[in-house]
Amino acid sequence: MKPGDLVRNKSSESGILGLFIGMRTFVNKHPIQDHRVDYVCAEVMWADNPFGNVISTIQTNLLEVISESR
């Protein structure tokens, strides 16, 4: 996926569509062990989000590319 791709949420019953913005990394330090625990997910601007959020994060494996940007 690359920024600007039209994507579909595979886990949505309505098949909600959105524009892929990019990847986001959340960095956390493990509370007991002395190492980083990073979580990487996709940021998407949804066309019609029923929850009211315009841009949100989602697991990358839950997205399907419908149309690639040029």
Secondary structure as a PSIPRED ss2 file (coil, helix, strand):
# PSIPRED VFORMAT (PSIPRED V4.0)

   1 M C   1.000  0.000  0.000
   2 K C   1.000  0.000  0.000
   3 P C   1.000  0.000  0.000
   4 G C   1.000  0.000  0.000
   5 D C   1.000  0.000  0.000
   6 L E   0.000  0.000  1.000
   7 V E   0.000  0.000  1.000
   8 R E   0.000  0.000  1.000
   9 N E   0.000  0.000  1.000
  10 K C   1.000  0.000  0.000
  11 S C   1.000  0.000  0.000
  12 S C   1.000  0.000  0.000
  13 E C   1.000  0.000  0.000
  14 S C   1.000  0.000  0.000
  15 G C   1.000  0.000  0.000
  16 I C   1.000  0.000  0.000
  17 L E   0.000  0.000  1.000
  18 G E   0.000  0.000  1.000
  19 L E   0.000  0.000  1.000
  20 F E   0.000  0.000  1.000
  21 I E   0.000  0.000  1.000
  22 G E   0.000  0.000  1.000
  23 M E   0.000  0.000  1.000
  24 R E   0.000  0.000  1.000
  25 T E   0.000  0.000  1.000
  26 F E   0.000  0.000  1.000
  27 V E   0.000  0.000  1.000
  28 N E   0.000  0.000  1.000
  29 K E   0.000  0.000  1.000
  30 H C   1.000  0.000  0.000
  31 P C   1.000  0.000  0.000
  32 I C   1.000  0.000  0.000
  33 Q C   1.000  0.000  0.000
  34 D C   1.000  0.000  0.000
  35 H C   1.000  0.000  0.000
  36 R E   0.000  0.000  1.000
  37 V E   0.000  0.000  1.000
  38 D E   0.000  0.000  1.000
  39 Y E   0.000  0.000  1.000
  40 V E   0.000  0.000  1.000
  41 C E   0.000  0.000  1.000
  42 A E   0.000  0.000  1.000
  43 E E   0.000  0.000  1.000
  44 V E   0.000  0.000  1.000
  45 M E   0.000  0.000  1.000
  46 W E   0.000  0.000  1.000
  47 A C   1.000  0.000  0.000
  48 D C   1.000  0.000  0.000
  49 N C   1.000  0.000  0.000
  50 P C   1.000  0.000  0.000
  51 F C   1.000  0.000  0.000
  52 G C   1.000  0.000  0.000
  53 N C   1.000  0.000  0.000
  54 V C   1.000  0.000  0.000
  55 I E   0.000  0.000  1.000
  56 S E   0.000  0.000  1.000
  57 T E   0.000  0.000  1.000
  58 I E   0.000  0.000  1.000
  59 Q C   1.000  0.000  0.000
  60 T H   0.000  1.000  0.000
  61 N H   0.000  1.000  0.000
  62 L H   0.000  1.000  0.000
  63 L E   0.000  0.000  1.000
  64 E E   0.000  0.000  1.000
  65 V E   0.000  0.000  1.000
  66 I E   0.000  0.000  1.000
  67 S E   0.000  0.000  1.000
  68 E C   1.000  0.000  0.000
  69 S C   1.000  0.000  0.000
  70 R C   1.000  0.000  0.000
